[in-house]
Amino acid sequence: MGRRKAPEVNAGSMADIAFLLLIFFLVTTTIETDSGINRKLPPMDDEKVEPPKIKERNIFQVLVRDDGEILVNEEQMDIADLREAAKKFLDNGGGKGSLACEYCQGPRDPKSSDNPKKAVISLQNNRKTKYKSYITVQNELVAAYNELRNREAKRLFGREYTQMVKDFDNPDYPGNIDKLEEEIKLIKKLFPQKLSEAEPK
Amino acid sequence: MSKFKKKGDGDLPAISTASLPDIVFMLLFFFMVVTVMRDNSLKIANELPFADQVEKLDKKELVMYVYAGKPSERYQKQYGTEARIQLNDKFASVNDIRKFVLEERRSRREELQNKLITALKVDKETNMGLVSDIKQELRKIDALKVNYTARDGEVKMNQ
């Protein structure tokens, strides 16, 4: 009697099994990166420290009411106009002497902000304001800052500020990263983001 | 030397598919490694608002998530319809945030502990009262970097 070979296991269905698993993982995979509006909260204030006095003309007060209506300096405003109004306020440059702002292109209204470095946007909301209205307003105000920063970055460095920030986060950025950081800092200094989030009333 | 003579059948040999499982397995392992299973199953409605000034949040090791929104239907009997906070897998109250942040900090590498970002994943219908409470709590514990997580899109779609 000749020795019989052990019968070979048929591996033909292996591919099917692997495919099945593959498809399962393909479907469940979500290669998602979250995105959102980055903000920094103010540190908890010390009770003893007096809040610095800010002139009224340097404050751009935005109140988001329960129903999503927006009051800017106590006057009603449409959300569509908010971005332009915020830009006009920040870019006003009504200051004189040491407060003068050479790069501002605003109307230089003495009743509005002196200098972007002095201008503060105060964002307030009620407890019953919907989160989506709040984010909408937050977005418009951040957009106002970004657009002004873009303008200055284009004037000084020939490209957009938002692109510069993106490049800075890109680990494969081919250019000089230290120089880029300096440039970003400079733009941030021209239009510092002074967006205060007051506690709700 | 007829031993080495080829048998003269003119058929093309069938293409071997023996390496197919290997290829598929390779793909399979790739996806298994890349897949991040959702570590938090959401117990709340979580429809994020839209915004177009968003920045990417891609340093995963720096992010901790705080969810808030109305409990989903299946939990409404137990927890009501008022918006609530969810931390990890559980419903939480505002007071739990402190503990949560401390725990998250402890679980990260030391050099990253001060750079943590709190991603606020809040449902768009939530009242700001709750969000403000969360923010207040984060300020108390000095977790000042926040990210209002939003979907990329026109803000008009929020209405």
Chai-1 contact restraints between the chains, C-beta under 6 A:
chainA,res_idxA,chainB,res_idxB,connection_type,confidence,min_distance_angstrom,max_distance_angstrom,comment,restraint_id
A,M14,B,P21,contact,1.0,0.0,6.0,A-B,restraint_1
A,A15,B,L20,contact,1.0,0.0,6.0,A-B,restraint_2
A,A15,B,P21,contact,1.0,0.0,6.0,A-B,restraint_3
A,A15,B,V24,contact,1.0,0.0,6.0,A-B,restraint_4
A,A18,B,P21,contact,1.0,0.0,6.0,A-B,restraint_5
A,A18,B,V24,contact,1.0,0.0,6.0,A-B,restraint_6
A,A18,B,F25,contact,1.0,0.0,6.0,A-B,restraint_7
A,A18,B,L28,contact,1.0,0.0,6.0,A-B,restraint_8
A,F19,B,V24,contact,1.0,0.0,6.0,A-B,restraint_9
A,L21,B,L28,contact,1.0,0.0,6.0,A-B,restraint_10
A,L22,B,V24,contact,1.0,0.0,6.0,A-B,restraint_11
A,L22,B,L27,contact,1.0,0.0,6.0,A-B,restraint_12
A,L22,B,L28,contact,1.0,0.0,6.0,A-B,restraint_13
A,F25,B,F31,contact,1.0,0.0,6.0,A-B,restraint_14
A,F25,B,M32,contact,1.0,0.0,6.0,A-B,restraint_15
A,F25,B,T35,contact,1.0,0.0,6.0,A-B,restraint_16
A,L26,B,F31,contact,1.0,0.0,6.0,A-B,restraint_17
A,T29,B,F31,contact,1.0,0.0,6.0,A-B,restraint_18
A,T29,B,T35,contact,1.0,0.0,6.0,A-B,restraint_19
A,T33,B,K56,contact,1.0,0.0,6.0,A-B,restraint_20
A,T33,B,D58,contact,1.0,0.0,6.0,A-B,restraint_21
A,D34,B,L57,contact,1.0,0.0,6.0,A-B,restraint_22
A,D34,B,T149,contact,1.0,0.0,6.0,A-B,restraint_23
A,S35,B,V54,contact,1.0,0.0,6.0,A-B,restraint_24
A,S35,B,K56,contact,1.0,0.0,6.0,A-B,restraint_25
A,S35,B,L57,contact,1.0,0.0,6.0,A-B,restraint_26
A,G36,B,V54,contact,1.0,0.0,6.0,A-B,restraint_27
A,G36,B,N147,contact,1.0,0.0,6.0,A-B,restraint_28
A,G36,B,Y148,contact,1.0,0.0,6.0,A-B,restraint_29
A,G36,B,T149,contact,1.0,0.0,6.0,A-B,restraint_30
A,G36,B,A150,contact,1.0,0.0,6.0,A-B,restraint_31
A,I37,B,A51,contact,1.0,0.0,6.0,A-B,restraint_32
A,I37,B,Y148,contact,1.0,0.0,6.0,A-B,restraint_33
A,N38,B,E55,contact,1.0,0.0,6.0,A-B,restraint_34
A,N38,B,N147,contact,1.0,0.0,6.0,A-B,restraint_35
A,R39,B,V146,contact,1.0,0.0,6.0,A-B,restraint_36
A,K40,B,L144,contact,1.0,0.0,6.0,A-B,restraint_37
A,K40,B,K145,contact,1.0,0.0,6.0,A-B,restraint_38
A,L41,B,K135,contact,1.0,0.0,6.0,A-B,restraint_39
A,L41,B,R139,contact,1.0,0.0,6.0,A-B,restraint_40
A,L41,B,L144,contact,1.0,0.0,6.0,A-B,restraint_41
A,L41,B,V146,contact,1.0,0.0,6.0,A-B,restraint_42
A,M44,B,R139,contact,1.0,0.0,6.0,A-B,restraint_43
A,M44,B,K140,contact,1.0,0.0,6.0,A-B,restraint_44
A,N125,B,M128,contact,1.0,0.0,6.0,A-B,restraint_45
A,R127,B,G129,contact,1.0,0.0,6.0,A-B,restraint_46
A,K128,B,N127,contact,1.0,0.0,6.0,A-B,restraint_47
A,T129,B,M128,contact,1.0,0.0,6.0,A-B,restraint_48
A,Y131,B,V122,contact,1.0,0.0,6.0,A-B,restraint_49
A,Y131,B,K124,contact,1.0,0.0,6.0,A-B,restraint_50
A,Y131,B,T126,contact,1.0,0.0,6.0,A-B,restraint_51
A,Y131,B,V131,contact,1.0,0.0,6.0,A-B,restraint_52
A,K132,B,P49,contact,1.0,0.0,6.0,A-B,restraint_53
A,K132,B,K124,contact,1.0,0.0,6.0,A-B,restraint_54
A,K132,B,N158,contact,1.0,0.0,6.0,A-B,restraint_55
A,Y134,B,M128,contact,1.0,0.0,6.0,A-B,restraint_56
A,I135,B,P49,contact,1.0,0.0,6.0,A-B,restraint_57
A,I135,B,A51,contact,1.0,0.0,6.0,A-B,restraint_58
A,I135,B,Y148,contact,1.0,0.0,6.0,A-B,restraint_59
A,T136,B,V155,contact,1.0,0.0,6.0,A-B,restraint_60
A,T136,B,N158,contact,1.0,0.0,6.0,A-B,restraint_61
A,N139,B,A51,contact,1.0,0.0,6.0,A-B,restraint_62
A,N139,B,Q53,contact,1.0,0.0,6.0,A-B,restraint_63
A,N139,B,V155,contact,1.0,0.0,6.0,A-B,restraint_64
A,V142,B,Q53,contact,1.0,0.0,6.0,A-B,restraint_65
A,A143,B,Q53,contact,1.0,0.0,6.0,A-B,restraint_66
A,N146,B,Q53,contact,1.0,0.0,6.0,A-B,restraint_67
A,P200,B,S132,contact,1.0,0.0,6.0,A-B,restraint_68
